[in-house]
Amino acid sequence: MNNILIATDFSDNSNKALQYAILIAKATQSAIYLVHTYLPRYIEPGIYADAVTMQKALDDQRDSLYSKLVPLASKVEDADIKCHVVLEMNDVISGVFDTVEKYNIDLIVMGRTGSGGFLSKLIGSNAAHITAKAQIPVLTVPNQVENVAIDKILYATQLEFDENHILAKVFELSHQLGANVALTKVNAPFEPDIQSDKQFEEQIKSAFVKESFSIDTTISGSVTEGILTTAAERGVNLIVLAAHHRNFLTQLIDPSKSKQVIIRSDIPVLTYQL
């Protein structure tokens, strides 16, 4: 991991998400790209404005927003992390994905709710779109979080196909953060259970013989409830999901389940795409 994108709307919640970005950046020795997108604020209707006046209004808006980014960038740099400021006139989704592509971003970090501006829009279709369509991991931070820490990680698995390439990344991150990892498979009604759990448990154990972790099964009325209940019982401070976007029988956690966990979780959720 080299580059982390943190989307901000200057709210308390997005500042909390920034703390997580700083935590992970320090552990992984990554740079942070501090991103805010905005739409132009035009002159009020009925007021005459020539091109010069319009341009000045746009310049003033940009200067005002940039001044809000400066102290956040200073906070990142005070933690000895390289910080890049990206202020782009764009919509939310396009701005995030343009930045991801332009700067080779490895991780997106965003607050789950905002203050009626940039990030508040992400809780609905934008959040689902970004999480579902991003080809890189997305960390979503809820506003309920009080203590910013990652030392206990819960990885949710359905044990239906090979996911060792994702687990390898999770274990690498856990080492960098000094965190413990536990795996849980949720058995819930109407969920696909095609492959033998024992087969995949043995495959994981043989692939990660040097890792210390547990694998168990949670029985619940739904995948979402099973994940959230297990996380609460174990006192974990990060949930990791691997979302598979193919057909019904090959889904690990489909986009709708990922969205439910993200929306309802009171701890951060990190989503990888398989």
Salt bridges, closest charged atoms under 4 A:
ASP60 OD2 - LYS56 NZ 2.83
GLU191 OE2 - LYS257 NZ 3.42
ASP193 OD1 - LYS185 NZ 3.48
ASP197 OD1 - LYS185 NZ 2.89
GLU211 OE1 - HIS175 NE2 2.87
ASP216 OD2 - ARG234 NH2 1.80
GLU225 OE2 - ARG264 NH2 2.42
ASP254 OD2 - LYS257 NZ 3.06
